[in-house]
C-alpha cells in the first residue's frame, strides 16, 4: 500500500479520498477550509495537513480535485504548494476539470522539479464519486499513468489513458460538450410533453428504452418533472467548463454552435438565481418562458 495525499475535499474529493483510505492506503488530506479536513479524518481516519506541501511530503501519489485553474495553481506551486513537498519521482494526479493551458504549465513545472504529472478529469457526478463508479480520462506519460492507474481504479468504473499530457482535459471537454446538448434536448422533450398534456413519466419510460435514452434521461427526468434542482453538478461549474470548451474551440478552430447556445441558456438560469442548481435546471428556464 502507498502513502497518498488528497488535496480538495468537495462533493467529489471527500468520498474519493475516503475510498483510498478504505482500500488500505495511508491518506493525508488537505482542504482550504480546515474544518472539512478535520471532518474527513473523523469519518475516515488518516490524517490532515495545514498546507498542500505538508500533505504531499513523503507521498507516492498526490491526488487533487479542486475548483478551477487558479485553485489548482495554488495547491501545486509556491512555497506551500504540493510540488515543493513532493519527493523526486512522485506522481501528481489532477482530477480537476481545468484548461489544457494550465495542464501544460503544471506538467512542465512538475517535470522540471523531477516529478510526474497526470491530468485525470472525472465524470460521473457526486453519486459516481460516492459509489466509486467514476469515468476517468487521462493524459500524461505512459509510465506515470501505468503507476497511477491502480490507485485511480479504486474509485473508477473506467480509467483510460487517452494520450499525452492534456489529452485527458480535452476529452473532458468533449464530455461536457456532449452533455450540454443532451440536457437541452431532454429539457425540451419533457417541456414539450408537459405542454401537450402528456404524463411525463409515461413518456420517459417509453422513450428511454429506445434511441433517445441517455444517462441524463435515466438519472434526471424525475427531478426535472418534479422541479427539483438542489442537487448534482452546479450550473456555475458547468459554465466554467463550457467556457474552457469554447476558448479551446477558438484556438483549434472547432465549431461549437450548440455548446455556445446552451452556455447562454445556462447564463439565463444564473440570472434566475440558479447558479447552484443542477445542470438539468435548463427545463426551469423553458417553463419560465411560458
Order of alpha helices (4+ residues) and beta strands (2+ residues): beta-alpha-beta-alpha-beta-alpha-beta-alpha-alpha-beta-alpha-beta-alpha-beta-alpha-beta-alpha-alpha-alpha-alpha-alpha-alpha
